[in-house]
Amino acid sequence: MRIARWAADGVAGEGFVIGDRVVPFPDSRTVSDVLTRGLSEAHALFARVSDSHGTALADVRLLAPLVPASIRDFVAFEEHVEGVSASVDGKSEVVPEWYQAPTFYFTNPHTVLGPGEHLRPPVSARLDFELEVAAVIGGASGVDGANLTADDAAGVIFGYTIMNDWSARDLQSREMKVRLGPAKGKDFGMSLGPWIVTADEFEPYLDDDGFLAIRAEVYVNDERIGHDLVSNMGWPFPELVAYASRNSRVVPGDVLGSGTTGNGGCLAELWGRRGELTPPPLTDGDTVRMVVEGIGELVGPVGAAVPAPELPAARERSRHRSREEQVAR
């Protein structure tokens, strides 16, 4: 099943994509409702609809397939880590800590973009994309989302979508030197889509270790920049979800990105390996197209940069006054 959100003639819709048509959920359900109720109920809803009651896919504008409850993005591809580390300090390496546990960061669910929606980036000399697949969490009977085993985590993966984690590498590099982040180098935009494909559709693609053996490619202005197998991740998706839930909780509507694929899954990896900005950073007018087997394609056009207000530097503090004197002032 494919789950989508769309707009047509100013009216929003949420439901299934069946063939070349979109069909609203019965009973005015929303994607959020369906995720909360879980995959089995989604199948029951699907059995009640007919594509004859839908609208041609060509006549609607697809939106991001969900409004995420939260977004965690992992860094699960070893080859990506090798290449990007070289772009930062000229040394291609994977630190030992990477192998010990899957690492992720939280990003902004309020700047999610849908298919074909223009990115309005910050002013950046090194604007980049990141080719990823994301798992979408749904409800499951008897599972509260905390301290999940990998088996339990597999049961709460409702489906998968394509993720483009847009990145301003110059901003990201500055802030991560403070040993925190990424933040403003990332949180201006995250494209998701074109729809959620339910997890059961991917069972034929699972290898013996539980990895998704699907192809992923990325193009800039119709030139293929990178391609990889998603099964080259260091951990399969259920282990990523289980780790995210460790001493914490995942809930329906959470989105968990795989991290950037290797072999040209982003420009920064290639810059690191080649020692130069080739291919060049993204700019106004470029179009990034991601194609993932079993899901479809996600197109992201780049628009004009949006200048931000000037940022003052930190104020200097005198180190000659005692703490008591500072408090007295």
Secondary structure, 3 states (H helix, E strand, C coil): CEEEEEEECCEEEEEEEECCEEEECHHHCCHHHHHHHCHHHHHHHHCCCCHHHCEEHHHCEECCCCCCCEEEEECCCHHHHHHHHHHHHCCCCCCHHHHHCCCEEEECHHHEECCCCCECCCCCCCEECCEEEEEEECCCCCCCCCCCCHHHHHHHEEEEEEEECCEEHHHHHHHHCCCCCCCCCCCCCEEEEEEEEEHHHHHHHECCCCCECCEEEEEECCEEEEEEEHHHCCCCHHHHHHHHCCCCCCCCCEEEECCCCCCCCCHHHHHHHHCCCCCCCECCCCEEEEEECCCEEEEEEECCCCCCCCCCCCCCCCCCCCHHHHHHC
